[in-house]
Amino acid sequence: MSAETFTNIDTALTDVEPGADAASQANKVHLTAQQPLPYWLVNVPRSQWPATCPDFLKDLPDKNIGILATLDADYRRLNWDGVKDLVRRNDIGKFQRVPSDLRRYLEYMFYIKQKYGSVMDFVLMERLHWDASNLKPQGPAFQHNDDFKVLYNDWPYGLDPEIVHLVVWTKFDLDEDPATGLLTDSMWKKIDTYIEKTFRSRIPSDQIIWFKNWKSLKSIHAIEHFHVMLYKPDRDFIADITHGDVPLVEKITQGA
């Protein structure tokens, strides 16, 4: 970035009204600067700019760089019809987080790997409270309550706030067809039967959708899981099925 661009940035920031939030500042900067900000400075208040790209934002795939380079104010959350369309087309790779949420997610994952050794160890220890040395299921899929657990997605996608994103973690395998990477017909039916019994019995079927990530999209490979999204569900039901769980991003945001 040129010195002239930084001068323009500083000039832009002097025009921002006192008390303006980070998104407002970033927007003003983008409108004024002759060159776009590096992706690792977007949506960050000028007073918090690092001198160089943080380690947790280095060597990212193009998709993440593109998201991080987008202003929060320009991001459009996906509505329920959009969610259903992506899942039905199996185009789940297009799910993405709000830019500033993605930044927080990448920073926290970097921290987790340093502290716990891996994201899997953190999830097992702090979220699932499962013994890593004893993950053998007690029986067939969904037959024993200790073999699976429903929690919030700690770092949900940029969706309509009325959409609740849950993750069902399992000790048993979610069998896939090695040729396609998709769930086998038998496994798909077992999951859908569980969804029918657990969710559709409480929520209209058109307000529920589930999917399993492709292997290439998984952030945690060693623990099986699939996703459930619910539109405008009863919050008491969600509290009950997750045993009062709170997504990690809320705990961090609230300073818990």
C-alpha positions in Angstrom: 0.0 0.0 0.0 1.4 3.4 -1.0 2.1 6.3 1.5 -0.5 8.3 -0.4 -3.1 5.7 0.3 -2.3 5.8 4.0 -2.6 9.6 3.9 -6.0 9.3 2.3 -7.0 6.7 4.9 -6.0 9.0 7.7 -7.8 11.9 6.1 -10.9 9.7 5.9 -10.8 8.7 9.5 -10.6 12.3 10.6 -14.0 12.8 8.9 -15.7 10.0 10.8 -18.0 11.2 13.5 -16.8 10.6 17.1 -18.2 7.3 18.4 -18.7 5.8 15.0 -18.4 2.0 15.0 -15.7 0.0 13.3 -17.9 -0.8 10.2 -18.6 2.9 9.7 -14.9 3.8 9.9 -14.0 1.0 7.5 -16.7 2.1 5.1 -15.4 5.6 5.1 -11.9 4.4 4.5 -13.0 2.3 1.5 -14.8 5.2 0.0 -11.9 7.5 0.3 -8.7 5.5 -0.2 -7.4 5.3 -3.8 -6.5 1.6 -3.3 -8.5 -1.0 -1.3 -7.3 -1.9 2.1 -5.4 -5.2 2.6 -7.9 -7.9 3.5 -6.4 -8.2 7.0 -7.3 -4.5 7.8 -10.9 -4.5 6.6 -13.5 -4.1 9.3 -10.9 -3.3 11.9 -10.8 0.2 13.6 -7.8 2.2 12.6 -6.6 2.3 16.2 -6.4 -1.5 16.2 -4.6 -2.0 12.9 -1.6 -4.4 13.2 1.6 -3.4 11.5 1.7 -6.6 9.5 -0.7 -9.4 8.6 -1.4 -11.5 11.7 -0.2 -15.0 11.6 -3.8 -16.4 11.9 -4.7 -14.6 8.6 -1.7 -15.8 6.6 -1.8 -18.4 3.7 -5.6 -18.4 3.5 -7.6 -19.8 0.6 -8.9 -17.3 -1.9 -12.5 -17.8 -0.6 -11.6 -16.6 2.9 -9.5 -13.7 1.6 -12.5 -12.6 -0.5 -14.8 -12.7 2.5 -12.4 -10.9 4.8 -12.0 -8.2 2.2 -15.7 -7.5 2.3 -17.2 -4.8 4.5 -19.6 -6.1 7.1 -22.0 -3.4 5.9 -21.9 -4.9 2.4 -22.5 -8.5 3.5 -26.0 -9.9 2.9 -27.2 -12.6 5.3 -28.7 -15.6 3.7 -32.5 -16.0 4.3 -34.3 -19.3 4.9 -35.2 -19.9 1.2 -31.5 -19.4 0.3 -30.4 -21.9 3.0 -32.9 -24.5 1.7 -31.8 -23.9 -1.9 -28.1 -24.4 -1.1 -28.7 -27.6 0.8 -31.1 -29.1 -1.7 -28.6 -28.4 -4.5 -25.8 -29.8 -2.3 -24.0 -26.5 -2.8 -23.0 -26.2 0.8 -19.6 -24.9 0.0 -21.3 -21.5 -0.6 -22.2 -21.1 3.1 -19.9 -18.4 4.6 -19.6 -16.3 7.7 -20.0 -12.6 8.2 -16.5 -11.1 7.4 -15.8 -10.0 11.0 -17.1 -13.3 12.4 -14.8 -15.2 10.0 -11.9 -13.1 11.3 -12.8 -14.0 14.9 -13.2 -17.6 14.0 -9.8 -17.9 12.4 -8.2 -16.1 15.3 -9.8 -18.3 17.8 -9.0 -21.5 15.9 -5.3 -20.4 15.8 -5.4 -19.9 19.5 -7.1 -23.3 20.1 -4.5 -25.2 18.1 -1.7 -23.5 20.1 -3.3 -24.2 23.5 -4.9 -27.7 22.9 -2.8 -29.0 20.1 -5.8 -29.4 17.8 -9.4 -28.3 17.4 -10.5 -31.9 17.8 -8.9 -32.0 21.3 -10.6 -28.8 22.3 -14.0 -29.9 21.1 -13.8 -33.2 22.9 -12.5 -31.7 26.1 -14.4 -28.4 26.4 -17.5 -28.8 24.3 -18.5 -32.5 24.2 -16.8 -33.6 27.4 -16.1 -36.9 25.9 -13.1 -39.0 26.8 -10.8 -39.1 23.8 -9.6 -42.5 24.8 -13.1 -44.0 24.8 -15.1 -42.9 21.8 -16.5 -46.3 20.9 -20.2 -46.2 20.5 -22.4 -48.3 22.8 -24.5 -49.5 19.9 -26.0 -48.8 16.5 -26.6 -45.2 15.4 -29.0 -43.2 17.6 -29.8 -46.1 19.9 -27.9 -44.8 23.0 -28.1 -41.1 24.1 -24.5 -41.2 25.3 -23.4 -41.8 21.7 -24.4 -38.4 20.3 -24.9 -34.9 21.5 -26.6 -31.8 20.1 -24.9 -28.4 20.5 -25.1 -25.0 18.8 -22.7 -24.4 16.0 -20.1 -22.3 17.8 -19.3 -20.2 14.7 -22.5 -20.1 12.6 -22.7 -18.9 9.0 -24.0 -15.4 8.1 -27.7 -16.3 8.2 -31.0 -14.6 9.0 -30.9 -14.3 12.9 -34.2 -16.3 13.0 -32.3 -19.4 11.8 -30.8 -21.6 14.5 -27.8 -23.6 13.5 -27.1 -26.8 15.5 -24.5 -29.6 15.1 -25.2 -33.2 16.0 -21.9 -34.9 17.1 -21.8 -38.7 17.0 -19.5 -41.4 18.3 -20.8 -43.7 15.6 -19.7 -43.5 12.0 -21.8 -41.7 9.5 -21.2 -44.1 6.6 -20.4 -42.7 3.2 -20.2 -44.1 -0.3 -16.5 -44.2 -1.1 -17.2 -43.5 -4.7 -19.3 -40.3 -4.2 -18.3 -39.2 -0.7 -22.0 -38.8 0.1 -23.9 -40.6 2.8 -25.0 -44.1 2.0 -28.8 -44.5 1.5 -29.0 -46.5 4.7 -27.2 -43.9 6.7 -29.2 -41.1 5.2 -32.4 -42.9 6.2 -31.1 -43.4 9.8 -30.3 -39.7 10.2 -33.6 -38.6 8.6 -35.5 -40.9 10.9 -33.7 -39.3 13.9 -34.6 -35.8 12.5 -38.2 -36.9 12.1 -38.5 -38.2 15.7 -36.5 -35.4 17.3 -37.2 -32.2 15.3 -40.2 -32.7 13.0 -42.3 -33.9 15.9 -41.8 -30.4 17.4 -41.3 -28.1 14.4 -43.0 -27.9 11.0 -41.0 -29.9 8.4 -40.6 -26.8 6.1 -38.7 -25.1 8.9 -36.1 -27.8 9.2 -33.2 -28.8 7.0 -30.1 -30.9 7.7 -26.9 -31.8 5.8 -23.5 -33.4 6.3 -20.4 -31.4 5.1 -18.3 -32.8 2.4 -14.9 -34.0 3.7 -13.2 -31.1 2.0 -15.3 -28.6 4.0 -14.9 -30.2 7.4 -13.0 -28.2 10.0 -12.9 -31.2 12.3 -12.4 -34.6 10.6 -11.9 -37.0 13.5 -15.3 -36.5 15.1 -18.4 -37.3 13.0 -21.1 -34.7 12.9 -23.9 -33.3 10.8 -25.7 -30.0 10.7 -29.3 -29.1 11.5 -30.8 -25.7 10.7 -34.1 -24.6 12.0 -36.2 -21.6 11.1 -37.9 -19.7 13.9 -37.9 -22.7 16.4 -39.2 -22.5 19.9 -36.3 -21.4 22.0 -37.3 -23.5 25.0 -37.1 -26.5 22.7 -33.6 -25.5 21.6 -32.6 -25.0 25.2 -33.9 -28.4 26.1 -32.3 -30.4 23.3 -29.0 -28.7 23.7 -29.2 -28.9 27.5 -28.8 -25.1 27.8 -25.8 -24.8 25.5 -24.5 -21.4 24.5 -22.5 -21.0 21.2 -18.9 -20.2 21.8 -19.0 -17.0 19.7 -21.6 -15.6 22.2 -19.5 -16.4 25.2 -16.5 -14.7 23.6 -18.5 -11.7 22.5 -20.0 -11.3 25.9 -16.6 -11.7 27.5 -17.6 -14.9 29.4 
